[in-house]
Amino acid sequence: MALMRGVVREALEAGALGLSITRNMNHFDIAGKRIPAACAPESELFALADVLREVGTGVIQCGGGTNPELKDRLLSRLAQACGRQIMYNTLLEQARQPGRWRTHLAHVEETVRQGIRAVPLCNPGSIVNRFTMKNCQVFRSMPTWLPIAYRDPETRAKLRAEVEAPLGPDSTFSKRWDLLIVERPRRTENRGLAGRDIAQIAKAQGKDPLDAFLDLAVDEELDTVFSLGEINSDTDAVAQILGSPYAVVGLSDGGAHVQFHSNVGNPTRLLGYWVREKGIMSLEHAVRRLTFDSAAAFGIYDRGLLQPGMAADLVIFDPDTVQPGKQDTVHDFPNDGWRIRELAEGIHYTVVNGDVLLEKGAHTGNYPGRVLHNARHQMAH
């Protein structure tokens, strides 16, 4: 523990923005074992967070923080103990936990009233997972779904039992077969299924939805592309979440799930759909949420405003046309690996530190970015 605390201290003194922790119980390694960080004792988290109190700088970001916060206020207790802001994933509307977002939002409002700085991130877009059964996160909370033995009746029985089991806080599938869409069948004879949901297909075939789903996957040697949109599909709920002054608009996973979904269109989605089309907040307020509020949440105070002395980071856009473009798939990863891409529309220039980085979506060849440091490091240097 002394060694880990020393590493955190060294990083903060070198300018790190803070400490990252996780409580995501659905993160597993390649062998199917839960990653150790998710199971670290609370005492370790508090010991590491205390270094931020001692140094007097930094924020904490927690993946998978909603469940432990709502269960026993873990992150609120951690924020009180170290005196630093904590941001955690995520305040969402989810089909697998209907109405929970209201409970979560009320919890956040009460926490803030108590002066506790533990706030969630929120997402302006619905999250749609695109997957094949060769590479799937949808059923990752169900252990029997890991083997590729979907033809076997005995295995099918176990799979069915797992799907039909009561939903828990870490469940990854809502049982909403009507939200599970066949996006791209592989075989020509199955092309007519494209765009239809599994509930419809099962009814037409006279099958249980699980059997219809697995029969198609097996028939196409697990190459069928499915999509599942269970998160932020209720626009009224998302509008209320985005309207909360206590949720930080985000968020990015740093490219961890680029084969399943894209979150890079969140800023343009906020400006285009939620501001221009839905009018849930003013354009000026939305810009502030994306710029100054986000920078300040991470303790970055030299950018996010247009005023003398601040970094010249600018996005020049057309409020009448700004929006995320249509998603497509590109194969530009090593070994012809693919990712889902979502380009922006209506953005003319992206300026970083006073230099044009992108002009109408094309890179200018400039690399004006600089490593950001925490406020303590900036004052000392």
BALOBA-1460 file (C-alpha; in Angstrom, 3 decimals):
// residues 381
<rec num="1" residu="m" x="0.000" y="0.000" z="0.000"/>
<rec num="2" residu="a" x="2.857" y="2.384" z="0.772"/>
<rec num="3" residu="l" x="4.225" y="1.776" z="-2.731"/>
<rec num="4" residu="m" x="0.847" y="2.470" z="-4.370"/>
<rec num="5" residu="r" x="0.351" y="5.625" z="-2.318"/>
<rec num="6" residu="g" x="3.815" y="6.748" z="-3.368"/>
<rec num="7" residu="v" x="2.976" y="6.251" z="-7.041"/>
<rec num="8" residu="v" x="-0.202" y="8.326" z="-6.681"/>
<rec num="9" residu="r" x="1.726" y="11.091" z="-4.924"/>
<rec num="10" residu="e" x="4.461" y="11.083" z="-7.566"/>
<rec num="11" residu="a" x="1.877" y="11.294" z="-10.347"/>
<rec num="12" residu="l" x="0.004" y="14.194" z="-8.745"/>
<rec num="13" residu="e" x="3.215" y="16.117" z="-8.149"/>
<rec num="14" residu="a" x="4.104" y="15.550" z="-11.825"/>
<rec num="15" residu="g" x="0.783" y="17.106" z="-12.864"/>
<rec num="16" residu="a" x="-1.714" y="14.223" z="-13.061"/>
<rec num="17" residu="l" x="-5.338" y="15.352" z="-12.993"/>
<rec num="18" residu="g" x="-6.337" y="12.738" z="-10.448"/>
<rec num="19" residu="l" x="-6.976" y="9.111" z="-9.602"/>
<rec num="20" residu="s" x="-9.019" y="6.578" z="-11.573"/>
<rec num="21" residu="i" x="-10.798" y="3.716" z="-9.786"/>
<rec num="22" residu="t" x="-13.466" y="1.226" z="-10.799"/>
<rec num="23" residu="r" x="-16.354" y="-0.670" z="-9.275"/>
<rec num="24" residu="n" x="-17.555" y="-2.135" z="-12.584"/>
<rec num="25" residu="m" x="-18.357" y="-5.762" z="-11.821"/>
<rec num="26" residu="n" x="-18.801" y="-6.585" z="-15.511"/>
<rec num="27" residu="h" x="-15.195" y="-6.004" z="-16.501"/>
<rec num="28" residu="f" x="-13.415" y="-9.309" z="-17.041"/>
<rec num="29" residu="d" x="-10.038" y="-10.310" z="-18.407"/>
<rec num="30" residu="i" x="-9.583" y="-12.560" z="-21.433"/>
<rec num="31" residu="a" x="-9.859" y="-15.654" z="-19.223"/>
<rec num="32" residu="g" x="-13.241" y="-14.540" z="-17.876"/>
<rec num="33" residu="k" x="-11.958" y="-13.473" z="-14.452"/>
<rec num="34" residu="r" x="-13.110" y="-10.191" z="-12.938"/>
<rec num="35" residu="i" x="-10.357" y="-7.568" z="-12.988"/>
<rec num="36" residu="p" x="-8.780" y="-7.092" z="-9.541"/>
<rec num="37" residu="a" x="-9.304" y="-3.321" z="-9.385"/>
<rec num="38" residu="a" x="-13.085" y="-3.767" z="-9.252"/>
<rec num="39" residu="c" x="-12.762" y="-5.899" z="-6.128"/>
<rec num="40" residu="a" x="-10.191" y="-3.839" z="-4.215"/>
<rec num="41" residu="p" x="-11.147" y="-3.449" z="-0.534"/>
<rec num="42" residu="e" x="-12.662" y="-0.108" z="0.422"/>
<rec num="43" residu="s" x="-9.743" y="0.460" z="2.764"/>
<rec num="44" residu="e" x="-7.401" y="0.549" z="-0.245"/>
<rec num="45" residu="l" x="-9.571" y="3.076" z="-2.066"/>
<rec num="46" residu="f" x="-9.672" y="5.359" z="0.968"/>
<rec num="47" residu="a" x="-5.915" y="5.045" z="1.498"/>
<rec num="48" residu="l" x="-5.183" y="6.016" z="-2.114"/>
<rec num="49" residu="a" x="-7.748" y="8.825" z="-2.120"/>
<rec num="50" residu="d" x="-6.195" y="10.245" z="1.031"/>
<rec num="51" residu="v" x="-3.073" y="11.078" z="-0.976"/>
<rec num="52" residu="l" x="-5.149" y="13.615" z="-2.940"/>
<rec num="53" residu="r" x="-6.131" y="15.226" z="0.364"/>
<rec num="54" residu="e" x="-2.507" y="15.365" z="1.481"/>
<rec num="55" residu="v" x="-1.255" y="16.834" z="-1.804"/>
<rec num="56" residu="g" x="-4.233" y="19.184" z="-2.090"/>
<rec num="57" residu="t" x="-5.107" y="18.612" z="-5.725"/>
<rec num="58" residu="g" x="-6.760" y="16.185" z="-8.117"/>
<rec num="59" residu="v" x="-10.133" y="14.621" z="-8.791"/>
<rec num="60" residu="i" x="-11.288" y="11.003" z="-8.654"/>
<rec num="61" residu="q" x="-13.102" y="9.285" z="-11.501"/>
<rec num="62" residu="c" x="-14.896" y="5.992" z="-10.876"/>
<rec num="63" residu="g" x="-16.107" y="3.589" z="-13.531"/>
<rec num="64" residu="g" x="-19.170" y="1.600" z="-12.548"/>
<rec num="65" residu="g" x="-19.855" y="3.912" z="-9.630"/>
<rec num="66" residu="t" x="-23.642" y="4.069" z="-9.686"/>
<rec num="67" residu="n" x="-24.379" y="0.775" z="-7.929"/>
<rec num="68" residu="p" x="-22.047" y="1.266" z="-4.932"/>
<rec num="69" residu="e" x="-23.123" y="4.907" z="-4.586"/>
<rec num="70" residu="l" x="-26.820" y="4.058" z="-4.470"/>
<rec num="71" residu="k" x="-26.205" y="1.016" z="-2.280"/>
<rec num="72" residu="d" x="-24.142" y="2.536" z="0.539"/>
<rec num="73" residu="r" x="-22.932" y="5.971" z="-0.657"/>
<rec num="74" residu="l" x="-19.398" y="4.710" z="-1.265"/>
<rec num="75" residu="l" x="-18.377" y="7.633" z="-3.455"/>
<rec num="76" residu="s" x="-20.017" y="10.223" z="-1.227"/>
<rec num="77" residu="r" x="-18.097" y="8.817" z="1.723"/>
<rec num="78" residu="l" x="-14.897" y="8.809" z="-0.298"/>
<rec num="79" residu="a" x="-15.415" y="12.435" z="-1.386"/>
<rec num="80" residu="q" x="-16.043" y="13.523" z="2.195"/>
<rec num="81" residu="a" x="-12.957" y="11.695" z="3.427"/>
<rec num="82" residu="c" x="-10.515" y="13.155" z="0.900"/>
<rec num="83" residu="g" x="-12.164" y="16.521" z="0.291"/>
<rec num="84" residu="r" x="-11.863" y="16.180" z="-3.480"/>
<rec num="85" residu="q" x="-14.481" y="15.991" z="-6.236"/>
<rec num="86" residu="i" x="-15.501" y="12.561" z="-7.496"/>
<rec num="87" residu="m" x="-17.133" y="11.928" z="-10.869"/>
<rec num="88" residu="y" x="-18.564" y="8.532" z="-11.651"/>
<rec num="89" residu="n" x="-20.303" y="6.579" z="-14.416"/>
<rec num="90" residu="t" x="-23.179" y="7.102" z="-15.080"/>
<rec num="91" residu="l" x="-26.612" y="8.706" z="-14.700"/>
<rec num="92" residu="l" x="-28.597" y="6.906" z="-17.415"/>
<rec num="93" residu="e" x="-32.073" y="5.752" z="-18.363"/>
<rec num="94" residu="q" x="-31.969" y="1.974" z="-18.854"/>
<rec num="95" residu="a" x="-34.556" y="-0.515" z="-20.057"/>
<rec num="96" residu="r" x="-33.173" y="-3.133" z="-17.673"/>
<rec num="97" residu="q" x="-33.785" y="-0.840" z="-14.661"/>
<rec num="98" residu="p" x="-36.897" y="1.207" z="-15.495"/>
<rec num="99" residu="g" x="-37.327" y="4.350" z="-13.426"/>
<rec num="100" residu="r" x="-34.046" y="3.966" z="-11.599"/>
<rec num="101" residu="w" x="-32.766" y="7.195" z="-13.132"/>
<rec num="102" residu="r" x="-35.330" y="9.132" z="-11.069"/>
<rec num="103" residu="t" x="-34.060" y="7.564" z="-7.847"/>
<rec num="104" residu="h" x="-30.493" y="8.287" z="-8.895"/>
<rec num="105" residu="l" x="-31.228" y="11.914" z="-9.808"/>
<rec num="106" residu="a" x="-32.975" y="12.514" z="-6.477"/>
<rec num="107" residu="h" x="-29.996" y="10.961" z="-4.693"/>
<rec num="108" residu="v" x="-27.581" y="13.291" z="-6.498"/>
<rec num="109" residu="e" x="-29.659" y="16.364" z="-5.636"/>
<rec num="110" residu="e" x="-29.709" y="15.396" z="-1.954"/>
<rec num="111" residu="t" x="-25.968" y="14.700" z="-1.982"/>
<rec num="112" residu="v" x="-25.226" y="18.135" z="-3.433"/>
<rec num="113" residu="r" x="-27.489" y="19.808" z="-0.865"/>
<rec num="114" residu="q" x="-25.289" y="18.249" z="1.803"/>
<rec num="115" residu="g" x="-22.209" y="19.818" z="0.223"/>
<rec num="116" residu="i" x="-20.780" y="16.494" z="-0.941"/>
<rec num="117" residu="r" x="-18.896" y="16.635" z="-4.242"/>
<rec num="118" residu="a" x="-19.754" y="13.246" z="-5.739"/>
<rec num="119" residu="v" x="-21.488" y="13.777" z="-9.085"/>
<rec num="120" residu="p" x="-22.295" y="11.499" z="-12.023"/>
<rec num="121" residu="l" x="-21.484" y="11.864" z="-15.683"/>
<rec num="122" residu="c" x="-24.386" y="11.826" z="-18.139"/>
<rec num="123" residu="n" x="-24.665" y="11.026" z="-21.821"/>
<rec num="124" residu="p" x="-26.598" y="13.040" z="-24.459"/>
<rec num="125" residu="g" x="-27.045" y="10.019" z="-26.717"/>
<rec num="126" residu="s" x="-28.610" y="6.595" z="-26.663"/>
<rec num="127" residu="i" x="-26.067" y="3.801" z="-26.502"/>
<rec num="128" residu="v" x="-26.576" y="1.115" z="-29.125"/>
<rec num="129" residu="n" x="-24.366" y="-1.958" z="-28.882"/>
<rec num="130" residu="r" x="-23.545" y="-3.583" z="-32.223"/>
<rec num="131" residu="f" x="-22.192" y="-7.088" z="-31.880"/>
<rec num="132" residu="t" x="-21.897" y="-10.612" z="-33.164"/>
<rec num="133" residu="m" x="-21.957" y="-13.629" z="-30.890"/>
<rec num="134" residu="k" x="-18.222" y="-13.990" z="-31.528"/>
<rec num="135" residu="n" x="-17.616" y="-10.696" z="-29.750"/>
<rec num="136" residu="c" x="-20.431" y="-9.786" z="-27.404"/>
<rec num="137" residu="q" x="-20.848" y="-7.766" z="-24.211"/>
<rec num="138" residu="v" x="-24.620" y="-7.977" z="-23.932"/>
<rec num="139" residu="f" x="-24.613" y="-11.296" z="-22.060"/>
<rec num="140" residu="r" x="-21.318" y="-10.830" z="-20.202"/>
<rec num="141" residu="s" x="-22.989" y="-10.994" z="-16.776"/>
<rec num="142" residu="m" x="-24.186" y="-14.558" z="-17.532"/>
<rec num="143" residu="p" x="-21.369" y="-17.121" z="-17.199"/>
<rec num="144" residu="t" x="-22.829" y="-19.830" z="-19.453"/>
<rec num="145" residu="w" x="-22.891" y="-17.438" z="-22.414"/>
<rec num="146" residu="l" x="-19.107" y="-17.496" z="-22.680"/>
<rec num="147" residu="p" x="-18.715" y="-20.929" z="-24.403"/>
<rec num="148" residu="i" x="-19.668" y="-21.310" z="-28.054"/>
<rec num="149" residu="a" x="-21.971" y="-24.263" z="-27.480"/>
<rec num="150" residu="y" x="-25.289" y="-22.755" z="-28.506"/>
<rec num="151" residu="r" x="-26.552" y="-25.813" z="-30.423"/>
<rec num="152" residu="d" x="-26.465" y="-28.089" z="-27.384"/>
<rec num="153" residu="p" x="-29.933" y="-28.467" z="-25.755"/>
<rec num="154" residu="e" x="-28.450" y="-28.784" z="-22.264"/>
<rec num="155" residu="t" x="-26.486" y="-25.574" z="-22.735"/>
<rec num="156" residu="r" x="-29.590" y="-23.880" z="-24.126"/>
<rec num="157" residu="a" x="-31.455" y="-24.768" z="-20.944"/>
<rec num="158" residu="k" x="-28.761" y="-23.093" z="-18.839"/>
<rec num="159" residu="l" x="-28.787" y="-20.032" z="-21.091"/>
<rec num="160" residu="r" x="-32.560" y="-19.782" z="-20.794"/>
<rec num="161" residu="a" x="-32.385" y="-19.987" z="-17.012"/>
<rec num="162" residu="e" x="-29.849" y="-17.166" z="-16.902"/>
<rec num="163" residu="v" x="-31.932" y="-14.924" z="-19.162"/>
<rec num="164" residu="e" x="-35.119" y="-15.594" z="-17.206"/>
<rec num="165" residu="a" x="-33.479" y="-15.016" z="-13.802"/>
<rec num="166" residu="p" x="-34.516" y="-11.832" z="-11.935"/>
<rec num="167" residu="l" x="-32.591" y="-8.743" z="-12.994"/>
<rec num="168" residu="g" x="-29.920" y="-7.552" z="-10.577"/>
<rec num="169" residu="p" x="-27.909" y="-4.314" z="-10.302"/>
<rec num="170" residu="d" x="-25.140" y="-5.727" z="-12.512"/>
<rec num="171" residu="s" x="-27.391" y="-7.355" z="-15.127"/>
<rec num="172" residu="t" x="-26.396" y="-6.582" z="-18.711"/>
<rec num="173" residu="f" x="-29.554" y="-7.627" z="-20.609"/>
<rec num="174" residu="s" x="-33.078" y="-6.379" z="-19.943"/>
<rec num="175" residu="k" x="-34.916" y="-9.344" z="-21.533"/>
<rec num="176" residu="r" x="-36.358" y="-6.802" z="-23.991"/>
<rec num="177" residu="w" x="-36.115" y="-8.929" z="-27.123"/>
<rec num="178" residu="d" x="-38.059" y="-6.219" z="-28.968"/>
<rec num="179" residu="l" x="-34.997" y="-3.956" z="-28.602"/>
<rec num="180" residu="l" x="-32.609" y="-6.559" z="-30.041"/>
<rec num="181" residu="i" x="-32.431" y="-5.896" z="-33.789"/>
<rec num="182" residu="v" x="-30.978" y="-7.987" z="-36.619"/>
<rec num="183" residu="e" x="-28.809" y="-5.341" z="-38.245"/>
<rec num="184" residu="r" x="-26.853" y="-7.288" z="-40.853"/>
<rec num="185" residu="p" x="-27.531" y="-10.959" z="-41.631"/>
<rec num="186" residu="r" x="-24.693" y="-12.836" z="-43.275"/>
<rec num="187" residu="r" x="-26.585" y="-15.311" z="-45.447"/>
<rec num="188" residu="t" x="-28.556" y="-14.206" z="-48.483"/>
<rec num="189" residu="e" x="-31.628" y="-16.204" z="-47.487"/>
<rec num="190" residu="n" x="-31.775" y="-14.323" z="-44.176"/>
<rec num="191" residu="r" x="-31.546" y="-10.804" z="-45.645"/>
<rec num="192" residu="g" x="-35.277" y="-10.338" z="-45.131"/>
<rec num="193" residu="l" x="-34.675" y="-10.362" z="-41.374"/>
<rec num="194" residu="a" x="-32.607" y="-7.163" z="-41.503"/>
<rec num="195" residu="g" x="-34.164" y="-4.396" z="-39.426"/>
<rec num="196" residu="r" x="-36.533" y="-6.737" z="-37.573"/>
<rec num="197" residu="d" x="-36.377" y="-7.354" z="-33.852"/>
<rec num="198" residu="i" x="-36.027" y="-10.786" z="-32.269"/>
<rec num="199" residu="a" x="-39.484" y="-10.639" z="-30.669"/>
<rec num="200" residu="q" x="-41.077" y="-10.170" z="-34.114"/>
<rec num="201" residu="i" x="-38.974" y="-12.914" z="-35.664"/>
<rec num="202" residu="a" x="-39.749" y="-15.344" z="-32.838"/>
<rec num="203" residu="k" x="-43.483" y="-14.709" z="-33.137"/>
<rec num="204" residu="a" x="-43.404" y="-15.243" z="-36.901"/>
<rec num="205" residu="q" x="-41.427" y="-18.480" z="-36.487"/>
<rec num="206" residu="g" x="-43.474" y="-19.770" z="-33.545"/>
<rec num="207" residu="k" x="-40.379" y="-19.956" z="-31.342"/>
<rec num="208" residu="d" x="-39.230" y="-18.730" z="-27.978"/>
<rec num="209" residu="p" x="-37.204" y="-15.503" z="-28.519"/>
<rec num="210" residu="l" x="-34.034" y="-17.065" z="-27.129"/>
<rec num="211" residu="d" x="-34.300" y="-19.977" z="-29.573"/>
<rec num="212" residu="a" x="-35.011" y="-17.672" z="-32.516"/>
<rec num="213" residu="f" x="-31.982" y="-15.564" z="-31.581"/>
<rec num="214" residu="l" x="-29.568" y="-18.461" z="-31.121"/>
<rec num="215" residu="d" x="-30.877" y="-20.417" z="-34.125"/>
<rec num="216" residu="l" x="-30.089" y="-17.451" z="-36.359"/>
<rec num="217" residu="a" x="-26.674" y="-16.913" z="-34.784"/>
<rec num="218" residu="v" x="-25.728" y="-20.586" z="-35.181"/>
<rec num="219" residu="d" x="-27.130" y="-20.774" z="-38.721"/>
<rec num="220" residu="e" x="-24.839" y="-17.896" z="-39.703"/>
<rec num="221" residu="e" x="-21.805" y="-19.259" z="-37.830"/>
<rec num="222" residu="l" x="-22.037" y="-16.404" z="-35.289"/>
<rec num="223" residu="d" x="-21.421" y="-13.731" z="-37.955"/>
<rec num="224" residu="t" x="-24.844" y="-12.055" z="-37.750"/>
<rec num="225" residu="v" x="-24.539" y="-8.417" z="-36.676"/>
<rec num="226" residu="f" x="-27.112" y="-7.512" z="-34.015"/>
<rec num="227" residu="s" x="-27.795" y="-4.194" z="-32.314"/>
<rec num="228" residu="l" x="-29.292" y="-3.546" z="-28.896"/>
<rec num="229" residu="g" x="-30.386" y="-0.099" z="-27.745"/>
<rec num="230" residu="e" x="-31.345" y="-0.321" z="-24.076"/>
<rec num="231" residu="i" x="-29.741" y="2.856" z="-22.755"/>
<rec num="232" residu="n" x="-31.141" y="6.397" z="-23.028"/>
<rec num="233" residu="s" x="-33.933" y="5.382" z="-25.387"/>
<rec num="234" residu="d" x="-36.542" y="7.387" z="-23.407"/>
<rec num="235" residu="t" x="-36.050" y="10.954" z="-24.654"/>
<rec num="236" residu="d" x="-38.165" y="12.516" z="-21.880"/>
<rec num="237" residu="a" x="-35.986" y="10.872" z="-19.243"/>
<rec num="238" residu="v" x="-32.759" y="11.894" z="-20.974"/>
<rec num="239" residu="a" x="-33.994" y="15.491" z="-21.244"/>
<rec num="240" residu="q" x="-34.498" y="15.629" z="-17.471"/>
<rec num="241" residu="i" x="-31.097" y="14.059" z="-16.833"/>
<rec num="242" residu="l" x="-29.323" y="16.518" z="-19.132"/>
<rec num="243" residu="g" x="-31.192" y="19.373" z="-17.471"/>
<rec num="244" residu="s" x="-29.701" y="18.574" z="-14.078"/>
<rec num="245" residu="p" x="-27.006" y="21.098" z="-13.090"/>
<rec num="246" residu="y" x="-25.305" y="18.404" z="-11.026"/>
<rec num="247" residu="a" x="-24.460" y="15.936" z="-13.801"/>
<rec num="248" residu="v" x="-21.323" y="16.464" z="-15.892"/>
<rec num="249" residu="v" x="-22.075" y="16.125" z="-19.611"/>
<rec num="250" residu="g" x="-19.829" y="13.519" z="-21.225"/>
<rec num="251" residu="l" x="-18.705" y="10.970" z="-21.733"/>
<rec num="252" residu="s" x="-15.953" y="9.059" z="-23.477"/>
<rec num="253" residu="d" x="-14.576" y="5.610" z="-22.792"/>
<rec num="254" residu="g" x="-11.304" y="6.526" z="-24.494"/>
<rec num="255" residu="g" x="-12.011" y="4.140" z="-27.355"/>
<rec num="256" residu="a" x="-12.534" y="1.028" z="-25.241"/>
<rec num="257" residu="h" x="-15.685" y="-0.063" z="-27.078"/>
<rec num="258" residu="v" x="-15.205" y="1.221" z="-30.624"/>
<rec num="259" residu="q" x="-16.317" y="-2.113" z="-32.101"/>
<rec num="260" residu="f" x="-19.652" y="-1.908" z="-30.270"/>
<rec num="261" residu="h" x="-20.678" y="1.752" z="-30.307"/>
<rec num="262" residu="s" x="-19.421" y="5.303" z="-30.749"/>
<rec num="263" residu="n" x="-19.732" y="8.054" z="-28.165"/>
<rec num="264" residu="v" x="-17.732" y="10.685" z="-30.022"/>
<rec num="265" residu="g" x="-20.881" y="12.386" z="-31.358"/>
<rec num="266" residu="n" x="-22.107" y="13.426" z="-27.921"/>
<rec num="267" residu="p" x="-21.158" y="17.141" z="-28.184"/>
<rec num="268" residu="t" x="-22.731" y="17.587" z="-31.622"/>
<rec num="269" residu="r" x="-25.762" y="15.562" z="-30.511"/>
<rec num="270" residu="l" x="-26.270" y="17.900" z="-27.550"/>
<rec num="271" residu="l" x="-26.008" y="20.986" z="-29.776"/>
<rec num="272" residu="g" x="-28.013" y="19.606" z="-32.698"/>
<rec num="273" residu="y" x="-30.711" y="17.341" z="-31.317"/>
<rec num="274" residu="w" x="-31.184" y="18.514" z="-27.745"/>
<rec num="275" residu="v" x="-30.685" y="22.257" z="-28.259"/>
<rec num="276" residu="r" x="-31.802" y="22.949" z="-31.829"/>
<rec num="277" residu="e" x="-34.560" y="20.345" z="-32.173"/>
<rec num="278" residu="k" x="-35.768" y="19.787" z="-28.609"/>
<rec num="279" residu="g" x="-34.910" y="23.162" z="-27.043"/>
<rec num="280" residu="i" x="-34.168" y="21.711" z="-23.590"/>
<rec num="281" residu="m" x="-31.597" y="24.440" z="-22.890"/>
<rec num="282" residu="s" x="-30.189" y="27.525" z="-24.572"/>
<rec num="283" residu="l" x="-27.305" y="27.225" z="-27.012"/>
<rec num="284" residu="e" x="-25.146" y="29.355" z="-24.736"/>
<rec num="285" residu="h" x="-25.831" y="27.116" z="-21.748"/>
<rec num="286" residu="a" x="-25.065" y="23.975" z="-23.751"/>
<rec num="287" residu="v" x="-21.752" y="25.434" z="-24.908"/>
<rec num="288" residu="r" x="-20.848" y="26.241" z="-21.306"/>
<rec num="289" residu="r" x="-21.748" y="22.692" z="-20.222"/>
<rec num="290" residu="l" x="-19.385" y="21.311" z="-22.871"/>
<rec num="291" residu="t" x="-16.531" y="23.739" z="-22.239"/>
<rec num="292" residu="f" x="-16.021" y="25.605" z="-18.970"/>
<rec num="293" residu="d" x="-18.139" y="23.301" z="-16.801"/>
<rec num="294" residu="s" x="-16.355" y="20.182" z="-18.039"/>
<rec num="295" residu="a" x="-12.892" y="21.733" z="-17.691"/>
<rec num="296" residu="a" x="-13.626" y="23.039" z="-14.199"/>
<rec num="297" residu="a" x="-14.963" y="19.644" z="-13.116"/>
<rec num="298" residu="f" x="-11.499" y="18.218" z="-13.739"/>
<rec num="299" residu="g" x="-9.696" y="21.115" z="-12.090"/>
<rec num="300" residu="i" x="-8.571" y="22.671" z="-15.394"/>
<rec num="301" residu="y" x="-8.988" y="26.423" z="-15.071"/>
<rec num="302" residu="d" x="-6.942" y="27.865" z="-17.954"/>
<rec num="303" residu="r" x="-9.411" y="26.998" z="-20.720"/>
<rec num="304" residu="g" x="-13.123" y="26.772" z="-21.384"/>
<rec num="305" residu="l" x="-13.807" y="30.525" z="-21.583"/>
<rec num="306" residu="l" x="-13.165" y="33.147" z="-24.259"/>
<rec num="307" residu="q" x="-11.209" y="35.747" z="-22.337"/>
<rec num="308" residu="p" x="-7.643" y="37.112" z="-22.207"/>
<rec num="309" residu="g" x="-5.139" y="34.757" z="-20.646"/>
<rec num="310" residu="m" x="-7.137" y="31.614" z="-21.366"/>
<rec num="311" residu="a" x="-6.046" y="28.953" z="-23.853"/>
<rec num="312" residu="a" x="-7.401" y="29.603" z="-27.354"/>
<rec num="313" residu="d" x="-9.293" y="26.321" z="-27.741"/>
<rec num="314" residu="l" x="-12.211" y="27.019" z="-30.080"/>
<rec num="315" residu="v" x="-14.811" y="25.145" z="-32.088"/>
<rec num="316" residu="i" x="-16.398" y="27.209" z="-34.875"/>
<rec num="317" residu="f" x="-19.729" y="25.645" z="-35.840"/>
<rec num="318" residu="d" x="-23.018" y="26.413" z="-37.560"/>
<rec num="319" residu="p" x="-25.837" y="26.134" z="-34.989"/>
<rec num="320" residu="d" x="-28.326" y="25.449" z="-37.792"/>
<rec num="321" residu="t" x="-26.529" y="22.376" z="-39.130"/>
<rec num="322" residu="v" x="-24.306" y="20.993" z="-36.370"/>
<rec num="323" residu="q" x="-25.041" y="17.318" z="-35.701"/>
<rec num="324" residu="p" x="-23.334" y="13.927" z="-35.684"/>
<rec num="325" residu="g" x="-22.999" y="12.337" z="-39.098"/>
<rec num="326" residu="k" x="-24.212" y="8.866" z="-39.978"/>
<rec num="327" residu="q" x="-22.157" y="6.137" z="-38.364"/>
<rec num="328" residu="d" x="-20.084" y="3.887" z="-40.565"/>
<rec num="329" residu="t" x="-17.438" y="1.198" z="-40.112"/>
<rec num="330" residu="v" x="-13.792" y="1.650" z="-41.049"/>
<rec num="331" residu="h" x="-10.988" y="-0.912" z="-41.054"/>
<rec num="332" residu="d" x="-7.970" y="1.112" z="-39.973"/>
<rec num="333" residu="f" x="-6.806" y="-0.839" z="-36.936"/>
<rec num="334" residu="p" x="-3.892" y="-3.306" z="-37.005"/>
<rec num="335" residu="n" x="-4.594" y="-6.605" z="-38.764"/>
<rec num="336" residu="d" x="-7.544" y="-4.987" z="-40.584"/>
<rec num="337" residu="g" x="-9.352" y="-4.433" z="-37.291"/>
<rec num="338" residu="w" x="-12.505" y="-2.342" z="-37.486"/>
<rec num="339" residu="r" x="-14.180" y="0.396" z="-35.518"/>
<rec num="340" residu="i" x="-17.428" y="2.350" z="-35.643"/>
<rec num="341" residu="r" x="-16.850" y="5.916" z="-36.832"/>
<rec num="342" residu="e" x="-19.080" y="8.948" z="-36.304"/>
<rec num="343" residu="l" x="-17.961" y="12.151" z="-38.034"/>
<rec num="344" residu="a" x="-19.299" y="15.626" z="-37.261"/>
<rec num="345" residu="e" x="-21.386" y="17.830" z="-39.530"/>
<rec num="346" residu="g" x="-21.664" y="21.609" z="-39.315"/>
<rec num="347" residu="i" x="-18.255" y="22.181" z="-37.711"/>
<rec num="348" residu="h" x="-16.004" y="24.505" z="-39.708"/>
<rec num="349" residu="y" x="-12.869" y="24.799" z="-37.595"/>
<rec num="350" residu="t" x="-11.345" y="23.219" z="-34.512"/>
<rec num="351" residu="v" x="-8.676" y="25.447" z="-32.974"/>
<rec num="352" residu="v" x="-6.285" y="24.201" z="-30.282"/>
<rec num="353" residu="n" x="-3.984" y="26.610" z="-28.473"/>
<rec num="354" residu="g" x="-4.550" y="29.175" z="-31.215"/>
<rec num="355" residu="d" x="-3.679" y="26.914" z="-34.160"/>
<rec num="356" residu="v" x="-6.210" y="25.366" z="-36.546"/>
<rec num="357" residu="l" x="-6.202" y="21.605" z="-35.999"/>
<rec num="358" residu="l" x="-9.149" y="20.641" z="-38.224"/>
<rec num="359" residu="e" x="-10.724" y="22.541" z="-41.104"/>
<rec num="360" residu="k" x="-14.083" y="21.184" z="-42.238"/>
<rec num="361" residu="g" x="-13.175" y="17.831" z="-40.729"/>
<rec num="362" residu="a" x="-9.767" y="17.552" z="-42.407"/>
<rec num="363" residu="h" x="-6.550" y="17.582" z="-40.377"/>
<rec num="364" residu="t" x="-4.365" y="20.561" z="-41.250"/>
<rec num="365" residu="g" x="-1.101" y="18.844" z="-40.339"/>
<rec num="366" residu="n" x="-0.689" y="20.933" z="-37.187"/>
<rec num="367" residu="y" x="-0.142" y="19.289" z="-33.804"/>
<rec num="368" residu="p" x="-0.716" y="22.147" z="-31.341"/>
<rec num="369" residu="g" x="-1.884" y="20.022" z="-28.422"/>
<rec num="370" residu="r" x="-0.051" y="20.079" z="-25.104"/>
<rec num="371" residu="v" x="-0.121" y="17.822" z="-22.063"/>
<rec num="372" residu="l" x="-2.512" y="19.244" z="-19.470"/>
<rec num="373" residu="h" x="-1.459" y="19.414" z="-15.823"/>
<rec num="374" residu="n" x="-3.344" y="19.932" z="-12.597"/>
<rec num="375" residu="a" x="-3.682" y="23.404" z="-11.083"/>
<rec num="376" residu="r" x="-1.072" y="22.752" z="-8.376"/>
<rec num="377" residu="h" x="1.550" y="21.830" z="-10.967"/>
<rec num="378" residu="q" x="0.721" y="24.888" z="-13.074"/>
<rec num="379" residu="m" x="1.111" y="27.229" z="-10.102"/>
<rec num="380" residu="a" x="4.461" y="25.673" z="-9.191"/>
<rec num="381" residu="h" x="5.799" y="25.967" z="-12.721"/>
